[in-house]
């Protein structure tokens, strides 16, 4: 490997993840990268290679990220840049979109590895299992009663009946390990209020207020609020306190998109439309407003995975990992069951 270390930074220069390969360059040297970059941007001349003392920074920008390699030697720049672009390619294959949020949400998978002779990045034999519940326990020791529990055929039911341990050999690909239902009243995580104002017979204004009714330390991502509008609406105008709104005429909808929605916050959207006939709209009726979202590291039911153990006898490294996520329409736990340095699927047994 020609580089001493590799860093992934956000647009403010904050290190999101890094890997020290050689240990011959102080990791704190990365603090000088963003300062150098800002100086060059002010001067109108940005160079792909920057230096601070005897440390050189080779970098690329992708989406809202900087990928930076450091070295204190006359390294092969072509090889370093090939590695950085290959890193982007591999991460994009896994996450579809490589950006700050995908790095934070998939931190374990973002660990970088380098082979002794050539560049390789995290070649994974990965069985991602979508788990809906693993233990009968809730927040603060309160029990959670699960109904209509169903398991994948790979689960050893006798083990679960004896000590509530889900023991299984995961099949190839993605599968649903367990599903359940809880009979508990849950308030809407994103509460929507709307007001429609009509002016004469030619225009209408729609005001939509969205409030996050979940914990303040949690954040809903990729929120989309679908607001039905009359089929003959035209000349749309929008004003939002956050995010952006667009008119989708083929679906008679306004889609209000909010990238990040913190718990406890309220946001407003106003839409103005011209209408040939308000009376026709009244006859059509008013379909409900719907919301699409996901909240990482959060479960409505409070169900948690107490532990997960992976038994791997073939010699490959296996890393247990659990990710909680609540989505509109349900909650999910995503788990990476096995992460190895070869593409061959090894026989593995996981107990959760």
VMD Tcl script that draws the C-alpha trace (Angstrom):
set ca {
  {0.00 0.00 0.00}
  {1.48 3.35 -1.08}
  {-0.50 5.45 1.40}
  {0.22 5.63 5.11}
  {-3.42 6.19 6.10}
  {-6.83 6.78 4.50}
  {-9.53 9.09 5.86}
  {-13.16 9.80 4.96}
  {-14.20 13.35 5.94}
  {-17.46 15.30 5.79}
  {-17.76 18.71 4.12}
  {-16.61 20.46 7.32}
  {-13.43 18.42 7.54}
  {-14.62 16.14 10.35}
  {-13.21 12.61 10.22}
  {-15.99 10.05 9.84}
  {-13.83 6.95 9.52}
  {-10.14 6.25 8.99}
  {-7.59 3.48 8.74}
  {-3.89 3.69 9.70}
  {-1.92 1.29 7.52}
  {1.74 2.01 8.22}
  {1.85 4.11 11.38}
  {4.63 6.33 9.98}
  {2.48 9.49 9.75}
  {0.82 11.09 12.78}
  {-2.95 10.68 12.40}
  {-3.45 14.25 13.68}
  {-1.88 15.54 10.45}
  {-5.30 15.23 8.83}
  {-6.32 18.34 10.81}
  {-4.23 20.42 8.37}
  {-5.96 19.08 5.24}
  {-9.14 21.13 5.44}
  {-7.25 24.33 6.26}
  {-5.03 23.84 3.20}
  {-8.07 23.10 1.05}
  {-9.87 26.27 2.16}
  {-6.78 28.37 1.47}
  {-6.46 26.98 -2.04}
  {-10.17 27.48 -2.77}
  {-9.89 31.12 -1.71}
  {-6.96 31.55 -4.09}
  {-8.93 29.87 -6.87}
  {-6.36 27.13 -7.41}
  {-7.18 23.69 -5.97}
  {-4.54 21.01 -6.38}
  {-5.20 17.24 -6.09}
  {-2.02 16.90 -4.03}
  {-1.33 19.18 -1.04}
  {1.52 19.17 1.45}
  {2.09 20.19 5.05}
  {5.71 19.84 6.04}
  {6.83 16.43 4.80}
  {3.27 15.00 4.77}
  {1.38 14.87 1.47}
  {-2.41 14.70 1.08}
  {-3.85 12.98 -2.01}
  {-7.61 13.45 -2.13}
  {-10.81 13.18 -4.11}
  {-14.32 14.49 -3.48}
  {-17.43 12.34 -3.86}
  {-20.92 13.67 -3.06}
  {-20.60 15.33 0.38}
  {-17.42 13.46 1.33}
  {-13.67 13.89 1.01}
  {-11.54 10.75 0.69}
  {-7.97 11.57 1.70}
  {-4.79 9.49 1.68}
  {-1.66 10.63 3.57}
  {1.96 9.72 2.92}
  {5.42 11.05 3.82}
  {7.21 9.35 0.93}
  {7.38 9.71 -2.84}
  {4.51 7.30 -3.26}
  {2.94 6.05 -6.46}
  {0.15 8.64 -6.89}
  {-1.61 6.64 -9.59}
  {-1.93 3.65 -7.28}
  {-3.22 5.81 -4.42}
  {-5.89 7.44 -6.61}
  {-6.86 4.06 -8.04}
  {-7.40 2.87 -4.46}
  {-9.55 5.90 -3.55}
  {-11.77 5.55 -6.61}
  {-12.04 1.80 -6.04}
  {-13.09 2.55 -2.47}
  {-15.91 4.77 -3.78}
  {-16.95 2.07 -6.25}
  {-17.12 -0.70 -3.63}
  {-18.97 1.41 -1.05}
  {-21.45 2.50 -3.72}
  {-22.09 -1.16 -4.57}
  {-23.02 -1.82 -0.94}
  {-24.89 1.37 -0.03}
  {-26.26 2.44 -3.47}
  {-25.42 6.04 -2.56}
  {-22.12 6.91 -0.89}
  {-22.64 9.92 1.36}
  {-22.18 10.96 4.97}
  {-25.33 9.23 6.22}
  {-24.48 5.91 4.55}
  {-21.07 5.96 6.24}
  {-22.62 6.63 9.67}
  {-25.39 4.05 9.24}
  {-23.05 1.31 8.02}
  {-19.99 2.00 10.13}
  {-18.97 -1.64 10.59}
  {-19.03 -2.43 6.89}
  {-16.92 0.64 6.16}
  {-13.77 -0.81 7.72}
  {-11.12 -0.90 5.06}
  {-8.70 -3.76 4.43}
  {-5.64 -4.04 2.21}
  {-4.05 -7.27 0.97}
  {-0.30 -7.84 1.22}
  {0.37 -7.58 -2.53}
  {-2.44 -5.67 -4.16}
  {-5.32 -3.39 -3.32}
  {-8.58 -4.96 -2.21}
  {-11.40 -3.47 -0.21}
  {-13.57 -5.41 2.19}
  {-14.42 -8.47 0.11}
  {-17.39 -9.72 2.07}
  {-19.35 -12.90 2.35}
  {-22.33 -11.13 3.82}
  {-25.67 -12.62 4.82}
  {-27.83 -9.66 5.77}
  {-30.82 -10.88 7.75}
  {-33.81 -8.65 8.32}
  {-34.89 -9.41 11.90}
  {-38.15 -8.12 13.30}
  {-37.62 -9.23 16.91}
  {-35.22 -11.40 18.85}
  {-36.14 -11.29 22.55}
  {-39.27 -10.77 24.63}
  {-38.06 -7.70 26.51}
  {-38.86 -4.02 26.35}
  {-37.51 -0.76 27.69}
  {-36.68 -0.51 31.40}
  {-37.35 -4.18 32.04}
  {-40.96 -4.09 30.88}
  {-42.08 -7.19 29.04}
  {-43.40 -7.07 25.49}
  {-46.13 -9.54 24.53}
  {-45.65 -10.73 20.96}
  {-48.44 -12.28 18.95}
  {-48.53 -14.16 15.63}
  {-44.82 -14.98 15.90}
  {-43.43 -16.60 12.75}
  {-39.89 -17.88 12.11}
  {-37.91 -18.64 9.01}
  {-37.50 -22.37 8.38}
  {-33.77 -22.14 9.23}
  {-34.53 -21.41 12.91}
  {-34.19 -24.23 15.44}
  {-37.55 -23.94 17.19}
  {-36.66 -26.29 20.06}
  {-33.92 -23.90 21.21}
  {-36.28 -20.93 21.19}
  {-38.94 -22.80 23.15}
  {-36.44 -23.77 25.83}
  {-34.54 -20.53 26.51}
  {-35.78 -17.93 24.00}
  {-32.55 -18.14 21.99}
  {-32.89 -17.94 18.21}
  {-30.29 -20.32 16.81}
  {-29.98 -20.71 13.04}
  {-27.69 -21.19 10.05}
  {-28.49 -18.23 7.77}
  {-29.42 -18.98 4.17}
  {-27.78 -17.18 1.25}
  {-28.97 -13.66 0.51}
  {-31.52 -11.63 2.43}
  {-34.31 -13.29 4.38}
  {-36.80 -12.50 7.14}
  {-35.75 -14.37 10.26}
  {-38.73 -13.59 12.47}
  {-41.95 -11.57 12.33}
  {-44.36 -10.66 15.09}
  {-47.25 -8.40 16.06}
  {-47.77 -6.40 19.24}
  {-51.19 -5.22 20.37}
  {-50.13 -1.83 21.73}
  {-51.42 1.65 20.97}
  {-48.64 3.71 19.39}
  {-49.02 7.41 18.64}
  {-47.95 8.50 15.14}
  {-44.22 9.15 15.07}
  {-44.74 12.02 12.63}
  {-47.99 13.85 13.27}
  {-49.53 15.69 10.30}
  {-52.03 18.55 10.40}
  {-53.38 20.28 7.30}
  {-55.51 23.32 6.59}
  {-57.07 24.08 3.19}
  {-58.10 27.65 2.37}
  {-60.19 28.49 -0.69}
  {-60.14 31.93 -2.29}
  {-63.06 32.75 -4.58}
  {-63.32 29.99 -7.21}
  {-59.88 30.19 -8.75}
  {-57.20 29.26 -6.24}
  {-56.54 27.22 -3.13}
  {-53.81 27.26 -0.49}
  {-52.76 24.19 1.51}
  {-50.85 24.44 4.79}
  {-49.27 21.27 6.17}
  {-47.60 21.05 9.60}
  {-45.43 18.05 10.47}
  {-44.28 17.31 14.03}
  {-41.87 14.60 15.18}
  {-43.43 12.73 18.12}
  {-40.39 10.63 18.97}
  {-37.35 11.11 21.20}
  {-35.32 14.27 20.64}
  {-32.07 12.33 20.36}
  {-33.45 10.38 17.39}
  {-33.66 11.62 13.79}
  {-35.98 10.49 11.01}
  {-34.21 10.25 7.65}
  {-35.46 10.62 4.09}
  {-38.92 11.80 5.14}
  {-41.43 12.16 2.30}
  {-44.89 13.60 2.91}
  {-47.42 12.95 0.14}
  {-50.16 15.60 -0.03}
  {-53.05 14.93 -2.47}
  {-54.18 17.91 -4.57}
  {-57.07 18.40 -7.00}
  {-56.65 16.79 -10.41}
  {-57.09 20.12 -12.21}
  {-54.58 22.06 -10.07}
  {-51.93 24.07 -11.89}
  {-49.40 26.90 -11.40}
  {-47.95 25.50 -8.14}
  {-46.00 27.67 -5.72}
  {-44.36 26.35 -2.54}
  {-42.81 27.68 0.65}
  {-41.22 25.36 3.21}
  {-39.50 25.90 6.57}
  {-37.18 23.00 5.72}
  {-36.65 20.57 2.86}
  {-38.22 21.11 -0.54}
  {-41.59 20.44 -2.18}
  {-42.42 19.46 -5.74}
  {-45.63 18.91 -7.69}
  {-46.17 15.48 -9.29}
  {-49.10 16.14 -11.66}
  {-49.36 12.56 -12.98}
  {-50.16 11.41 -9.43}
  {-52.04 14.53 -8.28}
  {-49.62 14.87 -5.38}
  {-47.29 17.33 -3.71}
  {-44.20 15.53 -2.37}
  {-42.55 17.34 0.55}
  {-39.08 15.88 1.10}
  {-37.11 16.39 4.33}
  {-33.65 14.84 4.47}
  {-33.31 14.97 8.27}
  {-36.23 15.36 10.74}
  {-35.15 15.58 14.44}
  {-37.55 14.36 17.13}
  {-39.68 17.06 18.76}
  {-39.32 19.48 15.85}
  {-42.13 21.07 13.81}
  {-41.96 22.12 10.17}
  {-44.39 23.88 7.83}
  {-45.11 23.68 4.13}
  {-47.44 26.00 2.20}
  {-48.64 25.25 -1.31}
  {-50.57 27.58 -3.62}
  {-52.47 26.33 -6.69}
  {-54.70 27.86 -9.31}
  {-57.97 25.96 -9.86}
  {-60.40 26.17 -12.77}
  {-63.20 24.97 -10.49}
  {-63.25 24.57 -6.71}
  {-66.66 22.88 -6.84}
  {-65.27 19.95 -8.83}
  {-62.60 19.42 -6.19}
  {-65.24 19.21 -3.47}
  {-67.00 16.41 -5.36}
  {-63.74 14.46 -5.72}
  {-63.24 14.06 -1.98}
  {-59.94 14.38 -0.13}
  {-57.60 11.37 0.02}
  {-55.46 11.12 3.17}
  {-51.96 12.52 3.53}
  {-49.36 9.76 3.81}
  {-45.82 9.80 5.21}
  {-42.74 7.73 4.38}
  {-39.70 7.75 6.70}
  {-37.11 5.73 8.61}
  {-35.59 6.27 12.06}
  {-32.26 4.48 12.66}
  {-31.31 3.19 16.13}
  {-34.93 3.37 17.30}
  {-37.68 0.81 17.96}
  {-41.30 1.63 18.79}
  {-41.88 -1.60 20.71}
  {-38.68 -1.36 22.78}
  {-37.68 -4.91 21.81}
  {-33.91 -5.40 21.92}
  {-31.32 -8.00 21.00}
  {-29.65 -8.91 24.31}
  {-26.68 -10.62 22.68}
  {-25.57 -12.21 19.44}
  {-22.98 -14.91 19.08}
  {-21.51 -16.24 15.85}
  {-19.84 -19.64 15.72}
  {-17.44 -19.77 12.76}
  {-15.35 -22.93 12.48}
  {-13.85 -22.44 9.01}
  {-11.24 -19.89 10.09}
  {-12.82 -16.78 8.63}
  {-13.27 -13.66 10.70}
  {-16.92 -13.10 11.62}
  {-18.19 -9.85 13.11}
  {-21.61 -9.71 14.84}
  {-23.53 -6.51 14.27}
  {-27.09 -5.40 14.98}
  {-28.78 -2.34 13.53}
  {-32.18 -1.11 14.73}
  {-34.36 0.85 12.34}
  {-38.00 1.94 12.40}
  {-39.68 2.51 9.06}
  {-43.11 3.80 8.14}
  {-45.27 0.71 8.18}
  {-43.11 -1.27 10.63}
  {-39.79 -1.60 12.41}
  {-36.77 -3.61 11.42}
  {-33.45 -4.80 12.78}
  {-30.78 -5.21 10.14}
  {-27.93 -7.54 10.97}
  {-24.73 -8.36 9.16}
  {-24.12 -11.97 10.18}
  {-20.72 -12.63 8.66}
  {-17.98 -10.41 7.32}
  {-14.95 -12.18 5.89}
  {-12.06 -11.47 3.54}
  {-13.17 -13.90 0.85}
  {-16.20 -14.24 -1.35}
  {-16.67 -17.92 -0.56}
  {-19.62 -18.49 1.75}
  {-18.51 -20.35 4.87}
  {-20.76 -22.52 6.99}
  {-21.72 -20.48 10.00}
  {-24.09 -20.68 12.92}
  {-25.39 -17.59 14.67}
  {-27.30 -17.40 17.93}
  {-29.25 -14.31 18.71}
}
mol new
graphics top color blue
foreach p $ca { graphics top sphere $p radius 0.5 }
foreach p [lrange $ca 0 end-1] q [lrange $ca 1 end] { graphics top cylinder $p $q radius 0.2 }
display resetview
